Amino acid sequence: MTTTDTIGFLGVTILLIAYFLNLNNKLEKDSFVYLQMNFIGAGLACFASVLMKYLPFIILEGCWTIVSAFGLFKYFKQK
């Protein structure tokens, strides 16, 4: 397993855990932990996609990171 694989695997794992916890009502979609997990997971997955030079996932994960960052911004603005 390469470093790029490890980074991508970590990112996707974080995203899937966040999604699973949300589906099972363990994390709310507006909670700090959920938003942070999405931001970090998508950021790592995007970084791995950049290292692989795979544009479709750079776009997907980059957008996911931006949307998660916006969610975090809203979260802190409300607090």
N, C-alpha and C positions, 0 to 999 in steps of 0.2 A: 504494500500500500504506500503510495507516495504522500508527500506533505500536502499536495493539493487535494488528494482524495480524503485525507484526514480532516482538513479544514471543511470541505464540502459535507462530509459525513456528520461532523459535529453540528454544522449549521442546520442541516435537514433534520437531524435528531431533535435539536432544540425546538424547531418549528413543529414537528409532529407531536412532541410531548405537550407543547402549549395547546395545540389543537385538540388532542385527546383529553386534556384536563378541562378545557372549555366545554367540550361535548358532554362530559360527565359531571358538569356543574361544580367543578372544583376551583375553577378560575372564571371570573366574569370577564366579558369581552372588553370592559372599560377599566379593568384593574391594572395597576402599575406593573405587576409581575407578568401578566399576559402580554401587555404592550412591550415590555422590555425583552421578553423572550422572543417575540416576533421580530423586534428590531435587531437583536444580536444574531438570531438564527438566520434571518434574511441577509444581514450584512455579511456573515461568514459564507453563506451559500453564494452570494454575489461575488465576493472576493475570489472564491474558488473558480467560479465561472469565468472571471477575468483572467485568472491564471491559465485556464484551459482555452481561453479565447473562443468561448462559445456564446455568441451574441444573443440567441433567444433567451437563455437563462440569465444573462447579464441584465437584459431588459426586464424580465419577470422579477427577479430577485431585487434588482435596483428599485423598481416601482414598489415592491413590497416593503423595502427598507424605508423609502420615502413616506409611504402611507403610515407605517408604524411610527416614524419620527413625528409625523403630524399628530397622531394619536397621543404620543407622549407629550407633545407641546400642549395639546388641549387639556390633558390630564393635569399638568402643572399650572396651566392658566386658571383652571377651575378651583384649585387648592389655595 
